[in-house]
Amino acid sequence: MPGVMPPETRPGARQLIPAMADAGWGRFAADARTAARRQDPLQAPLPPILLASLVALLDGLAIAAAGVALQALPTPAGRPDAALIGFLSLLGPCLIGVVGGYGHAALYGSRKAALAALAGLTLAGGGLSLAAMVLDAQVSFPPALALFWLAFATPPLLSGRLAAALALRAAADRTRQRAVVVGDGPQASRFVAALRGRQDRSIELLGLVDDRRPHQPRGHRNGLPYLGSIEQLCAMIRRGEVDQIILALPWAAEARLVALLRLFGDYPVDIRLAPDLMAYRSAGQAGPEAERLRLLRLADRPIRGWGAVVKSIEDYLLAGIGLAVAAAPMALIALAIKLDSPGPVFFRQRRTGFNNTHFYVLKFRTMYNDALDHTVKKQVSAGDARVTRVGAILRRTSLDELPQILNVLRGEMSFIGPRPHAPGTRAGGRPFEEVAVRYAARHRVKPGLTGLAQVRGWRGPTETEEKLIRRVESDLEYIDTWSPWLDLTILVRTLLAVARMRNAC
């Protein structure tokens, strides 16, 4: 009605997250706290690996506390020394993880999670005691001491797991994985009912989309808000609002499953397949059925879990060392640029980064100030008249890229990864997105200062489509086969390539 403001624009009202507002879902986002959390990146769910690490640390402390108690109390089995306490405190959580005690759903507490924790503790104590017997070192860790330790560690271990589960449930807004169901048939209906019957607190179902009927009227489908089309879901992923995609389709719909897997495979989300209908007919609608419900893993976001932790440590460590080493040379380069031609020292250019978000990459200015090309209408070529004398040297040695160390420290880039490209850059006269079908899949990880494509020689101008295709192939290979050893190899090869001043302009 004229003169009436929409609820989300009234003074004092909380703004809905874009995807929900676009779909007209005021009632779904009526919980202002939840809506604000999904909008604010600082309020996004905590990484599951961080939660698992904290619970593992708590388990280790419980085992260590039991060992310290055995040291203080006189027992006929003897007393463990500090080294043994430390070793078992590390071994216990490792074996608990092996038996599935740190799966995301297990962190929220259940009988199976408690049994997994006890199984890991028993394997640690029993295995260590058995090893002592085989090595004829029963004096160090006799079987009786292992039994006492198990008895002393069980209460604090289970109490700690219960406290952690209650804390995670209380902070569900920051700990659950946000999921969207794709599908609107019997498969989706039974999956949603089974998931709710299981009372899985590790997943928050945001809503449902249907790949076949994108323009359905707004409302609820199978007890979930209807979010709109697949395009709407992709927009939500790009805004960082979705962690997991659940395909609730008949397994016989192979063509649809393959098409959706190919589409979402270019985004940094986990892709899961709900059980087929036969899985729901093996038992009743509650109890045993809920316990048997299992999501099949079709694809995981790249560089996840402990790999993501290692990658982050690697990025900040290399960037810190790089900045310490390059600080003095960077100051001299800045002075040379100012003396060579008028204009700023740095050149800021918009680039596409992780999850197709944009950021401004920093480089030393290598072109005359009045010839700067922020939109890359024309790529720089050898002998380009727009390049200054100092700029030619910087480009030939790749020293113009040094300021991107600051992008790494700001969390916008990795030290090693696919190179970020400016939007609108062309290869053979066509935009990159039109040349390479899976070009967007490069953005499933943070862009890097250097990458596999660069050390293979696929850097510089892309006069032909073949050069871009080879570059994208190398980038996707890096994402699919990432390891710390691969990063080390690329780093060494980059230093050698810079020393040879190869393939730069």
C-alpha positions as CSV (number, residue, x, y, z in Angstrom):
1,M,0.0,0.0,0.0
2,P,1.3,3.5,-0.7
3,G,2.9,5.2,2.2
4,V,3.5,1.9,4.1
5,M,7.1,0.9,4.5
6,P,8.1,-2.8,4.1
7,P,8.9,-4.4,7.5
8,E,12.5,-4.8,6.7
9,T,12.9,-1.0,6.0
10,R,11.1,0.4,8.9
11,P,13.2,2.4,11.4
12,G,14.7,0.1,14.0
13,A,13.9,-3.0,12.1
14,R,16.6,-5.6,11.3
15,Q,17.6,-5.9,7.7
16,L,16.9,-9.4,6.3
17,I,19.7,-11.3,4.6
18,P,19.6,-10.5,0.9
19,A,18.5,-13.9,-0.3
20,M,15.6,-14.1,2.1
21,A,14.5,-10.5,1.4
22,D,14.6,-11.1,-2.3
23,A,12.4,-14.2,-1.9
24,G,10.0,-12.3,0.3
25,W,10.7,-14.3,3.4
26,G,9.9,-11.9,6.1
27,R,8.4,-14.4,8.5
28,F,11.3,-16.9,8.0
29,A,13.8,-14.2,8.9
30,A,11.7,-12.8,11.7
31,D,14.3,-13.9,14.2
32,A,16.5,-10.8,13.9
33,R,19.4,-12.3,15.7
34,T,19.6,-15.2,13.2
35,A,19.3,-12.9,10.2
36,A,22.0,-10.5,11.5
37,R,24.3,-13.5,12.1
38,R,24.0,-14.7,8.5
39,Q,24.7,-11.2,7.2
40,D,27.7,-10.5,9.3
41,P,30.8,-12.5,8.3
42,L,32.1,-12.1,11.9
43,Q,29.0,-14.0,13.1
44,A,29.3,-16.9,10.6
45,P,29.5,-20.4,12.0
46,L,32.8,-21.4,13.5
47,P,34.8,-23.9,11.5
48,P,34.0,-27.5,12.5
49,I,37.7,-28.3,12.7
50,L,38.1,-25.5,15.4
51,L,35.2,-27.0,17.4
52,A,36.7,-30.5,17.1
53,S,40.1,-29.3,18.2
54,L,38.7,-27.6,21.3
55,V,36.8,-30.8,22.3
56,A,40.0,-32.9,21.6
57,L,41.9,-30.5,23.8
58,L,39.3,-30.9,26.5
59,D,39.6,-34.7,26.2
60,G,43.4,-34.5,26.5
61,L,43.1,-32.5,29.6
62,A,40.7,-35.0,31.2
63,I,43.2,-37.8,30.5
64,A,46.0,-35.8,31.8
65,A,44.1,-34.9,35.0
66,A,43.5,-38.6,35.6
67,G,47.2,-39.2,35.3
68,V,48.1,-36.4,37.7
69,A,45.6,-37.8,40.2
70,L,47.3,-41.2,40.0
71,Q,50.6,-39.5,40.7
72,A,49.2,-37.9,43.9
73,L,47.2,-41.0,45.2
74,P,49.0,-44.1,46.5
75,T,47.9,-47.0,44.3
76,P,49.2,-50.6,44.2
77,A,49.7,-50.2,40.5
78,G,52.3,-47.5,40.8
79,R,52.5,-43.9,39.6
80,P,52.9,-42.7,35.9
81,D,55.7,-40.3,35.2
82,A,55.2,-36.9,33.4
83,A,56.3,-38.2,30.0
84,L,53.8,-41.1,30.1
85,I,51.0,-38.7,31.1
86,G,51.9,-36.4,28.2
87,F,52.1,-39.2,25.7
88,L,48.8,-40.8,26.7
89,S,47.1,-37.4,26.7
90,L,48.1,-37.0,23.0
91,L,47.4,-40.6,22.0
92,G,44.0,-40.7,23.5
93,P,42.4,-37.9,21.4
94,C,44.1,-39.2,18.3
95,L,42.5,-42.6,18.7
96,I,39.1,-41.1,19.7
97,G,39.3,-39.2,16.4
98,V,40.1,-42.5,14.5
99,V,36.9,-44.1,15.8
100,G,34.8,-41.1,14.8
101,G,34.6,-39.2,18.1
102,Y,35.2,-35.8,16.6
103,G,32.7,-35.9,13.7
104,H,30.7,-32.7,13.7
105,A,27.4,-34.4,14.7
106,A,29.3,-36.4,17.5
107,L,30.3,-33.1,19.1
108,Y,26.7,-32.4,20.1
109,G,26.5,-35.5,22.3
110,S,24.9,-38.9,21.9
111,R,25.3,-42.4,23.1
112,K,27.5,-43.3,20.1
113,A,29.7,-40.2,20.7
114,A,30.2,-41.3,24.3
115,L,31.0,-44.8,23.3
116,A,33.5,-43.5,20.7
117,A,35.3,-41.5,23.4
118,L,35.5,-44.5,25.7
119,A,36.7,-46.7,22.9
120,G,39.5,-44.3,22.0
121,L,40.6,-44.1,25.6
122,T,40.5,-47.9,26.0
123,L,42.5,-48.4,22.8
124,A,45.1,-45.8,24.0
125,G,45.5,-47.3,27.4
126,G,45.3,-50.9,26.4
127,G,47.5,-50.5,23.3
128,L,50.2,-48.7,25.3
129,S,50.1,-51.3,28.0
130,L,50.3,-54.1,25.5
131,A,53.2,-52.5,23.8
132,A,55.0,-52.2,27.2
133,M,54.4,-56.0,27.8
134,V,55.8,-56.9,24.3
135,L,58.8,-54.7,24.9
136,D,59.3,-56.2,28.4
137,A,58.7,-52.7,30.0
138,Q,55.8,-53.6,32.3
139,V,57.5,-51.6,35.0
140,S,56.9,-48.4,33.1
141,F,53.2,-49.1,32.4
142,P,51.8,-52.2,33.9
143,P,48.3,-53.4,33.0
144,A,47.0,-52.6,36.5
145,L,48.0,-49.0,36.1
146,A,46.2,-48.9,32.7
147,L,43.0,-50.1,34.4
148,F,43.3,-47.6,37.2
149,W,43.9,-44.8,34.6
150,L,40.8,-45.9,32.6
151,A,38.7,-45.8,35.8
152,F,40.0,-42.4,36.8
153,A,39.8,-40.8,33.3
154,T,36.3,-42.0,32.4
155,P,34.3,-39.6,34.6
156,P,36.1,-36.4,33.7
157,L,36.2,-37.5,30.0
158,L,32.4,-38.1,29.8
159,S,31.7,-35.0,31.9
160,G,33.8,-32.9,29.6
161,R,32.1,-34.2,26.5
162,L,28.7,-33.5,28.1
163,A,29.7,-30.0,29.0
164,A,31.1,-29.4,25.5
165,A,27.8,-30.8,23.9
166,L,25.7,-28.5,26.1
167,A,27.9,-25.5,25.2
168,L,27.6,-26.2,21.5
169,R,23.9,-26.6,21.7
170,A,23.6,-23.4,23.6
171,A,25.7,-21.6,20.9
172,A,23.9,-23.4,18.0
173,D,23.8,-20.1,16.0
174,R,27.6,-20.2,15.8
175,T,28.3,-23.9,15.6
176,R,25.8,-25.5,13.3
177,Q,26.4,-26.0,9.6
178,R,24.0,-24.1,7.4
179,A,22.4,-26.4,4.8
180,V,19.9,-26.0,1.9
181,V,17.9,-28.9,0.5
182,V,17.6,-29.2,-3.3
183,G,14.5,-31.1,-4.3
184,D,10.8,-30.9,-3.7
185,G,9.4,-34.4,-3.9
186,P,8.9,-37.5,-1.7
187,Q,12.6,-37.8,-1.3
188,A,13.0,-34.3,0.2
189,S,9.9,-34.8,2.4
190,R,11.1,-38.1,3.9
191,F,14.6,-36.8,4.4
192,V,13.5,-33.7,6.3
193,A,11.2,-35.8,8.5
194,A,14.0,-38.3,9.2
195,L,16.5,-35.6,10.0
196,R,14.2,-34.0,12.4
197,G,13.4,-37.4,13.9
198,R,17.1,-37.9,14.5
199,Q,17.2,-34.4,16.2
200,D,20.5,-33.7,14.5
201,R,21.7,-30.4,16.1
202,S,24.7,-30.1,13.9
203,I,22.8,-29.0,10.8
204,E,20.6,-25.9,10.4
205,L,18.2,-26.4,7.5
206,L,17.8,-22.9,6.0
207,G,15.2,-23.9,3.4
208,L,14.5,-25.6,0.1
209,V,14.9,-24.9,-3.6
210,D,13.6,-26.9,-6.6
211,D,15.8,-27.1,-9.7
212,R,12.7,-28.0,-11.9
213,R,10.2,-25.4,-10.8
214,P,12.1,-22.2,-10.0
215,H,9.0,-19.9,-10.1
216,Q,6.7,-21.6,-7.6
217,P,4.7,-19.3,-5.3
218,R,6.3,-18.5,-2.0
219,G,5.4,-20.7,1.0
220,H,6.6,-23.7,2.8
221,R,7.6,-27.0,1.1
222,N,8.0,-30.1,3.2
223,G,8.1,-28.0,6.3
224,L,10.9,-25.7,5.0
225,P,10.8,-22.2,3.6
226,Y,10.9,-22.2,-0.2
227,L,13.9,-20.0,-1.1
228,G,13.4,-19.7,-4.8
229,S,15.5,-20.8,-7.8
230,I,18.9,-22.4,-8.1
231,E,20.3,-19.0,-9.1
232,Q,19.0,-17.7,-5.7
233,L,20.9,-20.5,-4.0
234,C,24.1,-19.7,-5.9
235,A,23.7,-16.1,-4.8
236,M,23.4,-17.2,-1.2
237,I,26.6,-19.3,-1.5
238,R,28.5,-16.3,-3.0
239,R,27.4,-14.3,0.0
240,G,28.8,-16.9,2.4
241,E,25.4,-17.9,3.8
242,V,25.5,-21.6,3.0
243,D,27.9,-24.3,4.1
244,Q,26.3,-27.4,2.8
245,I,24.1,-28.5,-0.2
246,I,21.9,-31.6,0.3
247,L,20.6,-33.1,-2.9
248,A,17.3,-34.8,-1.9
249,L,16.6,-36.3,-5.3
250,P,15.8,-39.9,-6.5
251,W,19.0,-41.7,-7.3
252,A,17.5,-42.7,-10.6
253,A,17.5,-39.0,-11.7
254,E,21.1,-39.4,-12.8
255,A,21.0,-36.5,-15.3
256,R,19.8,-34.0,-12.7
257,L,22.3,-35.2,-10.1
258,V,25.2,-34.9,-12.5
259,A,24.1,-31.4,-13.6
260,L,23.7,-30.2,-10.1
261,L,27.0,-31.7,-9.0
262,R,28.8,-30.0,-11.9
263,L,27.1,-26.7,-11.0
264,F,27.8,-26.7,-7.2
265,G,31.2,-28.2,-7.7
266,D,32.5,-24.7,-8.7
267,Y,31.5,-23.3,-5.3
268,P,33.3,-23.7,-1.9
269,V,30.5,-25.8,-0.3
270,D,30.1,-29.4,0.8
271,I,27.8,-31.4,-1.4
272,R,25.8,-34.3,0.1
273,L,23.3,-36.8,-1.3
274,A,20.3,-37.8,0.9
275,P,19.5,-41.5,1.2
276,D,17.3,-43.1,-1.5
277,L,13.7,-43.8,-0.7
278,M,14.4,-47.5,0.1
279,A,16.5,-46.4,3.1
280,Y,13.4,-45.0,4.7
281,R,11.4,-48.2,4.3
282,S,13.7,-50.4,6.3
283,A,12.2,-49.3,9.5
284,G,9.4,-47.1,11.0
285,Q,9.2,-43.4,10.8
286,A,11.1,-42.9,14.1
287,G,13.8,-44.4,16.2
288,P,15.8,-46.9,14.2
289,E,15.2,-45.1,10.9
290,A,16.6,-41.9,12.4
291,E,19.7,-43.6,13.6
292,R,20.4,-45.2,10.2
293,L,20.1,-41.9,8.3
294,R,23.4,-41.2,6.6
295,L,24.3,-38.5,4.1
296,L,26.6,-39.6,1.2
297,R,29.6,-37.3,0.6
298,L,29.7,-36.3,-3.1
299,A,32.2,-33.4,-2.8
300,D,33.9,-31.4,-0.1
301,R,35.1,-27.9,-0.2
302,P,38.8,-27.9,-1.1
303,I,41.5,-27.5,1.5
304,R,39.3,-28.1,4.5
305,G,39.7,-29.4,8.1
306,W,43.3,-29.7,9.3
307,G,44.5,-28.8,5.7
308,A,42.8,-25.4,6.1
309,V,44.6,-24.9,9.5
310,V,48.0,-25.8,7.9
311,K,47.3,-23.6,4.9
312,S,46.5,-20.6,7.2
313,I,49.6,-21.1,9.3
314,E,51.6,-21.4,6.1
315,D,50.2,-18.2,4.6
316,Y,50.9,-16.0,7.6
317,L,54.3,-17.5,8.3
318,L,55.5,-17.0,4.7
319,A,53.9,-13.6,4.6
320,G,55.6,-12.5,7.8
321,I,59.0,-13.8,6.7
322,G,58.5,-12.3,3.3
323,L,57.7,-8.9,4.7
324,A,60.7,-9.0,7.1
325,V,63.0,-9.8,4.2
326,A,61.4,-7.5,1.6
327,A,60.8,-4.4,3.8
328,A,64.0,-2.7,2.9
329,P,63.9,-3.5,-0.8
330,M,60.3,-2.4,-1.0
331,A,61.3,1.0,0.5
332,L,64.0,1.4,-2.1
333,I,61.6,0.4,-4.9
334,A,59.0,2.9,-3.7
335,L,61.7,5.6,-3.8
336,A,62.8,4.6,-7.3
337,I,59.1,4.8,-8.5
338,K,58.7,8.3,-7.1
339,L,61.9,9.5,-8.7
340,D,61.2,7.9,-12.0
341,S,57.7,9.4,-12.7
342,P,55.0,11.4,-10.9
343,G,52.1,9.5,-9.3
344,P,51.4,7.1,-6.5
345,V,53.7,4.3,-5.5
346,F,51.0,1.6,-5.3
347,F,48.6,0.5,-7.9
348,R,45.2,-0.8,-6.6
349,Q,43.1,-2.9,-8.9
350,R,39.9,-4.8,-8.3
351,R,40.3,-8.6,-8.6
352,T,38.0,-11.6,-8.1
353,G,38.9,-13.6,-5.1
354,F,37.6,-16.4,-2.9
355,N,34.0,-17.4,-3.6
356,N,33.8,-14.8,-6.4
357,T,34.1,-11.9,-4.0
358,H,36.0,-8.8,-5.1
359,F,39.0,-7.2,-3.4
360,Y,41.7,-4.7,-4.3
361,V,45.1,-6.2,-5.0
362,L,48.2,-4.1,-4.3
363,K,51.1,-3.8,-6.7
364,F,53.9,-1.4,-7.3
365,R,52.9,1.1,-10.0
366,T,54.7,0.1,-13.2
367,M,52.9,2.4,-15.7
368,Y,52.8,6.2,-16.2
369,N,50.1,7.6,-14.0
370,D,48.0,9.0,-16.9
371,A,48.1,5.6,-18.7
372,L,46.9,3.4,-15.8
373,D,44.5,0.7,-16.9
374,H,42.3,-0.3,-14.0
375,T,39.9,-2.4,-16.2
376,V,42.5,-4.2,-18.2
377,K,41.2,-3.0,-21.5
378,K,44.6,-3.8,-23.0
379,Q,47.0,-6.3,-21.5
380,V,50.6,-5.2,-21.1
381,S,52.9,-6.6,-23.8
382,A,56.7,-6.6,-24.2
383,G,58.0,-3.1,-25.1
384,D,54.7,-1.4,-24.1
385,A,55.1,2.4,-24.2
386,R,52.8,2.8,-21.1
387,V,55.4,1.1,-18.9
388,T,58.0,3.3,-17.1
389,R,61.7,2.5,-17.0
390,V,61.5,1.3,-13.4
391,G,58.3,-0.5,-14.1
392,A,59.9,-2.5,-16.9
393,I,62.5,-3.8,-14.4
394,L,59.9,-4.6,-11.8
395,R,57.7,-6.5,-14.3
396,R,60.7,-8.4,-15.6
397,T,61.7,-9.5,-12.1
398,S,58.1,-9.8,-10.8
399,L,59.1,-7.4,-7.9
400,D,55.9,-5.4,-8.7
401,E,54.0,-8.2,-6.9
402,L,55.7,-7.7,-3.6
403,P,53.0,-5.5,-2.0
404,Q,50.6,-8.4,-2.3
405,I,52.2,-9.7,0.9
406,L,50.0,-7.2,2.6
407,N,46.9,-8.7,0.9
408,V,48.0,-12.1,2.4
409,L,48.3,-10.6,5.9
410,R,44.9,-9.1,5.5
411,G,43.4,-12.5,4.7
412,E,42.4,-11.6,1.1
413,M,45.0,-13.9,-0.5
414,S,47.1,-16.9,0.1
415,F,50.8,-17.0,-0.5
416,I,50.4,-19.8,-3.0
417,G,47.2,-20.3,-5.1
418,P,45.6,-19.4,-8.4
419,R,46.5,-15.9,-9.5
420,P,43.6,-13.4,-9.2
421,H,42.4,-12.0,-12.4
422,A,40.8,-8.6,-13.0
423,P,37.1,-8.8,-14.0
424,G,36.7,-8.4,-17.7
425,T,40.1,-9.7,-18.7
426,R,40.1,-11.3,-22.1
427,A,41.9,-14.2,-23.8
428,G,41.9,-14.2,-27.6
429,G,39.3,-11.4,-27.5
430,R,36.8,-13.2,-25.3
431,P,36.2,-12.9,-21.5
432,F,37.9,-15.5,-19.4
433,E,34.5,-16.9,-18.2
434,E,33.5,-17.7,-21.8
435,V,36.7,-19.4,-22.8
436,A,37.1,-21.8,-19.9
437,V,33.9,-23.7,-18.8
438,R,35.1,-24.2,-15.2
439,Y,36.8,-20.9,-14.8
440,A,34.7,-20.0,-11.7
441,A,36.0,-23.1,-9.9
442,R,39.3,-21.3,-9.4
443,H,37.6,-19.2,-6.8
444,R,36.9,-22.1,-4.4
445,V,40.2,-21.2,-2.7
446,K,41.9,-17.9,-2.0
447,P,44.0,-16.5,-4.8
448,G,47.8,-16.5,-4.4
449,L,50.9,-14.6,-5.0
450,T,52.2,-17.4,-7.2
451,G,50.8,-20.8,-8.3
452,L,51.2,-24.0,-10.2
453,A,50.2,-22.3,-13.5
454,Q,52.9,-19.6,-13.0
455,V,55.8,-22.0,-12.3
456,R,54.8,-24.0,-15.4
457,G,55.2,-20.8,-17.5
458,W,51.5,-20.0,-18.0
459,R,51.7,-16.4,-16.9
460,G,51.8,-13.0,-18.6
461,P,49.4,-11.9,-21.4
462,T,46.8,-14.3,-22.7
463,E,46.8,-13.5,-26.4
464,T,45.3,-16.9,-27.2
465,E,42.6,-18.9,-25.6
466,E,44.9,-21.9,-25.4
467,K,47.1,-20.0,-22.8
468,L,44.1,-19.3,-20.6
469,I,42.9,-22.9,-20.8
470,R,46.3,-24.3,-19.8
471,R,46.4,-21.8,-16.9
472,V,42.9,-22.8,-15.6
473,E,43.8,-26.5,-16.0
474,S,46.8,-26.0,-13.8
475,D,44.8,-24.0,-11.2
476,L,42.2,-26.7,-10.9
477,E,44.9,-29.3,-10.6
478,Y,46.4,-27.4,-7.8
479,I,43.1,-27.1,-6.0
480,D,42.3,-30.9,-6.4
481,T,45.8,-32.1,-5.4
482,W,46.8,-29.5,-2.8
483,S,49.3,-30.5,-0.1
484,P,52.0,-28.6,1.9
485,W,54.6,-30.4,-0.1
486,L,53.1,-29.1,-3.4
487,D,53.2,-25.5,-1.9
488,L,56.8,-26.0,-1.0
489,T,57.6,-27.2,-4.5
490,I,55.8,-24.2,-6.1
491,L,57.6,-21.8,-3.8
492,V,61.1,-23.2,-4.7
493,R,60.3,-23.2,-8.4
494,T,58.9,-19.6,-8.1
495,L,62.2,-18.4,-6.6
496,L,64.1,-20.1,-9.4
497,A,61.9,-18.6,-12.0
498,V,62.2,-15.1,-10.6
499,A,66.0,-15.5,-10.5
500,R,66.0,-16.4,-14.2
501,M,63.5,-13.6,-15.0
502,R,61.5,-16.0,-17.1
503,N,58.2,-15.3,-18.9
504,A,57.5,-11.8,-17.4
505,C,56.8,-8.5,-19.1
